[in-house]
Amino acid sequence: MIVDPHMHVGEFPMFDVSMDEAGLVELLDRWDYEAGIVFHPDNQLTREIVERVPNAWALFWANPREEDCAARCAEMLDHPKFLGVKMHPLLDGFHPNDPIVHPVAEVLLERDMPTLIHCGHPIFSLPWSIEELAVQFPDLKVVLGHMGHGNIVYINAAIDVAERNPNVYLETSGMPMHSKIKTAFERVGPDRVMYGSDAPFHDPGVELRKIEASGLGEADRRRVLGLNARKLFFGSDEAPVSVPANGNPDV
């Protein structure tokens, strides 16, 4: 059972990667995903895709520098297939705890929904910068996407930030050190570390192999691969994550 909370749809020409609806369906089937959570700066594109793919869900891509971001966020989060917010301070050029972010945080708090934030690159997405938002809003559930990414200093800092802030979660995509997954699991706790692929930027086969090689036991790997994301985004580690034939989500 795999629930992947970090997937992209659409085109990203800067990176020479893309994933259309057919590619998403093929990926979900190939890797036997129970659910995938996707996003793109074009939220309407994301909405159209997840409405047609039963086991695909969405995060609203929030760029707080855009006018009426919080209002558009609130409107989209009323859609039953949107489960929270994605923020990319690096690409969109804002500090994670800039006051322009706070209205989006308030929308999430009203709905008890999490935010996944790109983490691991200067100047805007370092773990300590995102920690400022987590401290400012201690009831806001904040996922550090990539848990520091490729720099060991940032990886260790991401684990430190999650260890001292109970509202902070870690997601493993793009982080190259399989051993740090077990370290994070042991230090942060069994409920706040989760698998992600960052597809199509990273291959799920590579990302899944990191979990397999992490040294965690079978039950703990099961938590990381799906139960923790299911609990955070769907409300319970036993919550259904499918859409029945009538088109209404079971959550």
N, C-alpha and C positions, 0 to 999 in steps of 0.2 A: 504494500500500500504506500504510494508516493503522492504527496501533496507538495507541489512546487510553487512557492509564493513569489518567484522572481523570474518572470519571462517577458520578453518583448515581442510585440507584433508590429508589422509595418516595416518601413525602410529606414535604415540609418546609413546614408551614403558616406558620412565621414568615416565610418568604420568598415565599409564594404560588406555589411551584413544586412539581411532582411529575412522576415518570416511572414508569409501570407497565411490566409485561413487554411488552405490545403496543407501547407507545411506544418502548421500547428496541430491539425488533426493527425497527421502522420506521426509527429513526434509523440503526442500523447499516447497513441496506440503502440508505437514501437517500444517505448520504455514502460508501458503498462502503468501509466499515471492514473491515479484515481481522480486527480484534479490538478489543473494548472491555473495560476493567477497571472494575468497578463496586463500590459499597459503600453502606452505610446503617448507622445505629446498631443496627438490628435485623438482626443477622448471619444469623439463620435465614431471614428474608425474602430476603436476598441469596443465600444458599445455594440456596433453592428456585428462584430465577430463573435462576441460572447453570447449574443442573443441566438446565434445559429449553432453554436458548439456546446452541447449539453454539459460537458465536464470542464469547460473553460469559464473562469470568473475574472473579475477585473479590479484594478485599483485606478482611482482617478489621478491622472498626472497633474499635480498642482504646481504651477509656476506663480508664486505670489507676487511677482513683478508685473503680472498681467492684470489689467483692470477687472474688477469684480470676480477675482479668482475664488474667494470664499463663497460667494453667492452661487457661482457655477458649480463649485464643489458640493455645496449642500444639495443643489438640485440633482446632481448626478448620483450622489450617495443615497438618494431616495429610490434609485433603481435597485431591484432585488439582487442583481448580479454584481453590484459594486460593493466591495468589502472593506474599503479603506482608501488610503492615499499613498501615492508614490511621489517623492520629491528628489530632485537631482540638483543640489546646490551648485555643483561644479559646472554642469552644462548650462544651467539657467542663470548663474552668476548672482547668488545671494548668500548671505550668512544664515545658517540654520536657525539662529535665534534672533534674527532681525525682527523688529516689531511688525513688519509686513507679513511675517509667517504666522503671527499669533491668531488672526481671525480664522485661518485654516485649522490651527490646533483647537480652537474653541468649537468649530464644527465637529471635529472628530470626538472631542470630549462629550458633546451633547449626544452623540450616537454610540459612544463606547466602541469606537473603531480605531485600528492601529494605523501607523504610518511607517512605510519602508523608505529609508533614506540612504542614498548612495554614500558610501563611506570609504575613505582611503586615499584621497588625493588633496594636496594643497591647491588653492588656499581655503576653499570653502567647505570641504567635506571631510576634514580630519575628525577623529573620534572625540577629541576634546571640545571641538566646536559644536558637534551634535549634542554632546553632554549638556551644554548650556541650555538647550531647549528642553531636554529631559528633566533637568533640575527646575527650570522655570515652570514646567507643567508636570508635576510628579505623578499625576494620574493618567497622563498620555502614554500609550504604549508605543514605544519607538524601536523599530528594528534597524540595526546597523547592517545594511546590505553590504556584503563582501567581508564583513568583520575586519576591516582594515586593509583589505585587498592584498597587494604584493609586497608590502614593506613590513619587515618584522617589527619595527618600532611601532607602526600603526596597528599591526595585528595584536601585539601585546597590549597596546593602549585600549583597543576595542574591548578586549577581555577585561581589563581593569575597569573600564567605564561600566560595563554590564555588571561586574561583580559588586560595584558600590551603588548601583542604581537599579532597584528591583523592577522598574518599568522599562528597562532596556533589554532587548533581545538581540541575538546574533544569528546571522544568516551566512552560509559558508561559500557561496559561489565566488569563483575567481581567486579565492584565498589558497595559495599553493601548498601550504604545509599541513598535510593530513594529521600530523601529530598534535597540532594546535586545536583540532576539533575535540579530541579527548580532553585536552587541558581545559578548554572552555566549558565542556560539559561538566567536568569535575569541580571547577571553580565557581561557575555561574549558576549551575543547577540543572537538573534533568529536564526542566520545562521550557528553557529559554534559549536553546540552541536548535537551529533548524536548517535542513538542506535547502539549497536553491541551485538552479542551473545557470541563470542569466542567459538562457538561450535567446537568440542564436549567437550571442557573443562568445559563449562557451558551449562545449558539447556535453550533453547530459551524461554520456558514457564516462567522460573524464571526471565529472563532478561526483557521480555515483561511486566511482572507484575510490575517490578520496574518503568517502564515508566507510566503505568496505575496509580500507587500509588503516583506518583511524585507531584501531585497537579497542574500540567499544564492543561490548557484547551484543548478542542478537537483540535482546529486549531494548537496550539503549539505542542501537541503530534504528530500531523501529520507531522510537520516539523522534529521533532526529529526522528521519526520512518522511514522516507524515503526521504523526500524532500531535506534535507540538504546533505545527502550522495549522492543523485542523482545529485545535483548541483555540489558538489565537484568532484566526480569521473567521471561523465558523461557530465559535462559542463553546465547543465541547470536543474532546478527543473521540467522542462517539457520534458526533453530529454527521448526518448524511451530507454528501457533497455532490449530489447528482440532481438532475432535473427530470421529473417524470414526464409521461407522454402529454399531459395537459399543458406543459410549458411553464408551470409554476414551480419555483425552487422549493425544495424540501426544508430550507433553512429559514 
